[in-house]
Amino acid sequence: MGERDENDCNGIDGNGTAIAVMDEMTGEILQRIAINGVGNFNFRAALPARYKVKLLALGREAVMMAPITSVNDGNCNLCHTPENFMGAKGRIVPAPP
């Protein structure tokens, strides 16, 4: 078993924060999902072959630079680790206003 994360992967207080899953080919938003009180979310719908995720917080938006393939199976914590696995930017939090 790997090392335990110091905050159990808890992120920001999700109040008013959401993510949007976008089809990478069309740019269409497939679903907007509220983030819970520790910064996590659940998405159970089928994912397209390539998609991006957009963070919506504090009146701002941030979109992933590189698309994700469905091979990842939607496990954001696979790459968004304290070690920035696969070039991901660690934990994603909105910039202060």
Helices and strands as residue ranges (DSSP letters): E 18-23, E 29-34, E 50-57, E 60-63, E 68-69, G 70-72, G 76-78, G 85-87
